[in-house]
């Protein structure tokens, strides 16, 4: 399931650093992570997996590369969607429900509210 989600975070035109995406999802709020998360238009996914202790996407990315959905750029530090990856991404967008209005999640801390509510 994680692989399906990860395909949505990559682009076929904009090379993206996998470690940065991992840090963004884990909630590591460095200046670089927040800046590039904003540039990649992924800032709304910040801290999405912050409750997982050993969060790591590298193994999932290796599987996506093996399936030819992602390819490394010349420098070897960035990843791009392949045409097969773009087709898979479009298929996911057309067949799965994705939450809308994720920008409001940053305004409200649901976990904090849950603890106080109980």
N, C-alpha and C positions, 0 to 999 in steps of 0.2 A: 504494500500500500504506500510505503514511503517513496518508492521509485516513481509511482504515478504522480505523486505530489511534486517531486523534484523536477520532473520534466517541465512543469509549469513555471519554474523559476529561471529557466534558461531561455536564451534568445538565439535566433538564427542569424542575426545581424550584429549583435553587440556581445563581444567576448566577455565572459564573466568569470571571476575568480571563485572557485569552489570553497576555499577556506573562508572567504568573506561571507558567503551565503550561509555557511555553517555557523560562523560567529553571530551573524544577524539572527538566525533562527534560535540560537542558544541564548540570546539576550546579552551578549557582550557588547556594551555600548561604548566603544571607543570612537574617537572623532572620525577615523578612517571608515569604520564599519557603518556608522550613521550616514556619513557623506555618500559613500558608494551605494548603500542601501537606498538612499534617496535618488541617486543617479540611475540606479537600475529599476526604480519604481517598485521596490520591494519593501520599503520601510514599514508598511502596514503589517508585515509578517514578523517584525521584531519581537523577540521573546516568545514566539509561538511554541517552541519546545523547551522553554526554560525550566520546566519541572522535571525534565529527564536528566538524571545525574551524569550518565556516560553518553551524551548525545554525540553521534558521529555519522556523517553522511558519506564518508569516503568509500566504504564498501559498496554502498548503493550506487555511487557514481561510477565505480569500476564496472558494475553490472550494466549500467546504461551505455558505457563506452563499448563494452563487449557486444552488446546488442546493436551497436551502430546507431544509437539515438543521439549520442554526444560524440564530439571529436575534440581533441586537443589542438590548440593553436600552435603556431610555429615555435613560440617561446616556451610552450609546455606548461605554462602556469594558468592559462585561461581555457574555458570550454565554450563551445558553440553547439547549437542544435544542428544536426544533419537534416537532410530532407526527410528521412524516415522519422527522425525525432519530431520534426515540425508536423508531419502527418499524425503522429501519435498524440502530440499536444492538441491539435485541432480535434481529434477524436475524443479526447478527455473533456475538452471544453464543451463539446456538443452532447456528450452522453452522461456527464456527471453533474450533480448539483454543486455549485460553488457558492459559499457565502458571499453576499453582497454587502456593501457599505462597511468594509473592514476598517475604515478610518475612524469609526466611533469606538472601536475596541481600545484605542489608546486613551480615550477620555475616561473610561470606566475600568476599574480593577475588579473584575468579577470575583476573583478568588478572595480578595480582601472583603468584599461585600458578603460573600458566602459565609466566611468565618464570623463576621459581625452579626449577620442575620441569625445564624444558629445560636 
